[in-house]
Amino acid sequence: MQNQSFITEFVLLGFSQNPTVQKIVFVVFLMVYIATIVGNMLIVVTILCSPALLGSPMYFFLAFLSFLESVFSCVITPKVIVDSLHKRKTISYTGCMIQLFAEHFLGGAEMVTLTVMAYDRYVAICKPLHYSSIMNWRLCGILVGMAWTGASCIPLYWSSSLASCPFVALMSSIISYVTCTHYWSWPELTLTS
């Protein structure tokens, strides 16, 4: 029987080990993060505060997409910003699994929402006289529910099956990215059953 050690945390290499580059990364990512959150929340608040805009399915889906984008930005970017200030950048195994699920779930929800928005525009352009009867609030609610449900299916299965298999360190637990992704260098890590 071989002596195996299980991984409890991953080391993220980040963009660079150079302190000057890390400071530049900190400033750039912080500015982009703030602009993303403020911009998307401004869109959401503007649509929610205007009954004329909220009455249209197009703006309802736009507000939902802006909300999703704000939440999606909060999954990875704060960790990258904080890690750019630290010499050693680590993420726990649990944190890695949560980050993987969240990025795939929210990315999937955004893709389904964009598809729903394309369908909304298709109906508005190709069937303008039937638009209000086709795109009613019941259908909009179903489509948003479909975005949440459809987006959760694959990441839930993938994350639960991946989380049930412990990682064994063959060489190291180093990830060459700024975030926990599923594109690890497989010669370095392997799954045990």
C-alpha positions as CSV (number, residue, x, y, z in Angstrom):
1,M,0.0,0.0,0.0
2,Q,1.3,3.4,-1.0
3,N,1.5,6.4,1.4
4,Q,-0.8,9.0,0.0
5,S,-1.5,12.5,1.3
6,F,-4.8,14.2,0.5
7,I,-5.0,17.8,-0.5
8,T,-6.7,20.2,1.8
9,E,-5.8,23.4,0.0
10,F,-4.5,24.6,-3.3
11,V,-1.8,27.1,-4.0
12,L,-2.7,29.6,-6.8
13,L,0.2,31.0,-8.6
14,G,-1.6,34.1,-9.9
15,F,-0.4,36.5,-12.6
16,S,3.1,37.2,-11.3
17,Q,5.3,36.9,-8.2
18,N,6.7,40.4,-8.9
19,P,5.4,42.9,-6.2
20,T,5.1,45.7,-8.8
21,V,3.0,43.7,-11.1
22,Q,0.9,42.5,-8.2
23,K,0.2,46.1,-7.2
24,I,-0.8,46.9,-10.8
25,V,-3.1,43.9,-10.8
26,F,-4.7,45.0,-7.5
27,V,-5.5,48.5,-8.8
28,V,-6.8,47.3,-12.2
29,F,-8.9,44.5,-10.8
30,L,-10.3,46.8,-8.1
31,M,-11.3,49.5,-10.5
32,V,-12.9,47.0,-12.9
33,Y,-14.7,45.3,-10.1
34,I,-16.1,48.5,-8.7
35,A,-17.2,49.7,-12.2
36,T,-18.8,46.3,-12.9
37,I,-20.8,46.3,-9.6
38,V,-21.8,49.9,-9.8
39,G,-22.8,49.7,-13.4
40,N,-24.8,46.6,-13.1
41,M,-26.6,47.7,-9.9
42,L,-27.3,51.1,-11.6
43,I,-29.1,49.2,-14.4
44,V,-31.0,47.1,-11.9
45,V,-32.1,50.0,-9.8
46,T,-33.0,52.1,-12.8
47,I,-35.2,49.4,-14.2
48,L,-36.8,48.5,-10.9
49,C,-37.6,52.2,-10.1
50,S,-39.2,52.8,-13.5
51,P,-42.6,51.1,-13.9
52,A,-42.6,51.8,-17.6
53,L,-39.3,49.9,-18.0
54,L,-40.2,47.1,-15.6
55,G,-43.4,46.5,-17.6
56,S,-41.5,45.3,-20.6
57,P,-40.1,41.8,-20.7
58,M,-36.9,43.0,-22.4
59,Y,-36.0,45.3,-19.5
60,F,-37.1,42.6,-16.9
61,F,-34.6,40.2,-18.5
62,L,-32.0,42.9,-18.7
63,A,-32.3,43.6,-15.0
64,F,-32.1,39.9,-14.2
65,L,-29.0,39.6,-16.4
66,S,-27.3,42.6,-14.7
67,F,-28.1,41.0,-11.3
68,L,-26.5,37.7,-12.4
69,E,-23.5,39.5,-13.7
70,S,-23.0,41.4,-10.4
71,V,-23.2,38.2,-8.4
72,F,-20.9,36.4,-10.9
73,S,-18.3,39.2,-10.5
74,C,-18.4,38.6,-6.7
75,V,-17.5,34.9,-7.1
76,I,-13.9,35.3,-8.3
77,T,-12.8,38.9,-8.5
78,P,-12.6,39.6,-4.7
79,K,-10.4,36.6,-4.2
80,V,-8.1,37.8,-7.0
81,I,-8.0,41.3,-5.5
82,V,-7.1,40.0,-2.0
83,D,-4.6,37.5,-3.3
84,S,-2.8,40.2,-5.3
85,L,-1.8,41.7,-1.9
86,H,-0.5,38.5,-0.4
87,K,2.7,36.6,-1.0
88,R,1.2,33.2,-0.6
89,K,-2.1,32.7,-2.5
90,T,-4.1,29.7,-1.3
91,I,-7.7,28.4,-1.5
92,S,-9.1,25.6,0.6
93,Y,-10.5,22.4,-1.0
94,T,-14.0,23.4,0.1
95,G,-13.5,27.0,-1.1
96,C,-12.4,25.6,-4.5
97,M,-15.5,23.4,-4.8
98,I,-17.8,26.3,-3.9
99,Q,-16.0,28.6,-6.4
100,L,-16.3,26.0,-9.1
101,F,-20.0,25.4,-8.5
102,A,-20.7,29.1,-8.3
103,E,-18.9,30.1,-11.5
104,H,-20.5,27.3,-13.5
105,F,-23.9,27.9,-12.1
106,L,-23.9,31.6,-12.7
107,G,-22.2,31.3,-16.1
108,G,-24.9,28.8,-17.1
109,A,-27.7,31.0,-15.8
110,E,-26.3,33.9,-17.8
111,M,-26.2,31.8,-21.0
112,V,-29.7,30.6,-20.5
113,T,-30.8,34.2,-19.8
114,L,-29.1,35.5,-23.0
115,T,-30.9,32.7,-24.9
116,V,-34.2,33.8,-23.4
117,M,-33.5,37.4,-24.3
118,A,-32.8,36.3,-27.9
119,Y,-36.2,34.5,-27.9
120,D,-37.9,37.7,-26.6
121,R,-36.4,39.8,-29.4
122,Y,-37.3,37.1,-31.9
123,V,-40.9,37.2,-30.8
124,A,-40.9,41.1,-30.8
125,I,-39.5,41.2,-34.4
126,C,-41.1,38.3,-36.1
127,K,-44.5,38.3,-34.3
128,P,-45.1,41.9,-33.2
129,L,-48.9,41.7,-33.1
130,H,-48.8,38.6,-30.9
131,Y,-45.9,39.8,-28.7
132,S,-47.9,40.9,-25.7
133,S,-49.9,37.7,-25.6
134,I,-46.9,35.4,-26.1
135,M,-44.5,37.2,-23.7
136,N,-46.8,37.5,-20.7
137,W,-45.5,37.7,-17.1
138,R,-46.3,34.0,-16.6
139,L,-44.0,33.0,-19.4
140,C,-41.3,35.5,-18.2
141,G,-41.4,33.9,-14.7
142,I,-41.2,30.4,-16.3
143,L,-38.2,31.4,-18.4
144,V,-36.4,32.9,-15.4
145,G,-37.1,29.8,-13.4
146,M,-35.8,27.8,-16.3
147,A,-32.6,29.8,-16.3
148,W,-32.1,29.0,-12.6
149,T,-33.1,25.3,-12.9
150,G,-31.2,24.7,-16.2
151,A,-28.1,26.4,-14.9
152,S,-28.0,24.3,-11.7
153,C,-28.3,20.8,-13.3
154,I,-24.9,20.2,-14.7
155,P,-22.8,22.1,-12.1
156,L,-24.6,20.4,-9.3
157,Y,-24.0,17.0,-10.7
158,W,-20.4,17.9,-11.7
159,S,-19.5,19.5,-8.3
160,S,-21.1,16.7,-6.2
161,S,-19.3,14.0,-8.1
162,L,-16.0,15.8,-8.0
163,A,-16.4,16.6,-4.3
164,S,-17.0,13.0,-3.5
165,C,-13.6,12.0,-4.8
166,P,-10.6,13.2,-2.7
167,F,-7.6,14.6,-4.5
168,V,-4.3,13.0,-3.9
169,A,-1.1,14.9,-4.3
170,L,1.3,13.1,-6.6
171,M,3.7,16.0,-7.1
172,S,2.1,19.2,-5.8
173,S,-1.2,21.1,-5.3
174,I,-0.2,24.1,-7.3
175,I,-2.7,25.7,-9.8
176,S,-1.2,27.9,-12.4
177,Y,-4.1,30.3,-12.5
178,V,-5.6,33.1,-10.4
179,T,-8.7,31.1,-9.7
180,C,-9.7,27.6,-8.9
181,T,-10.7,26.0,-12.2
182,H,-11.2,22.5,-13.5
183,Y,-8.2,22.9,-15.9
184,W,-5.7,21.6,-13.4
185,S,-2.5,20.0,-14.6
186,W,-3.6,16.4,-14.4
187,P,-0.1,14.9,-14.1
188,E,0.2,16.8,-10.9
189,L,-3.2,15.8,-9.4
190,T,-5.3,12.7,-9.7
191,L,-8.6,11.5,-8.3
192,T,-8.9,8.5,-6.1
193,S,-12.0,6.4,-5.8
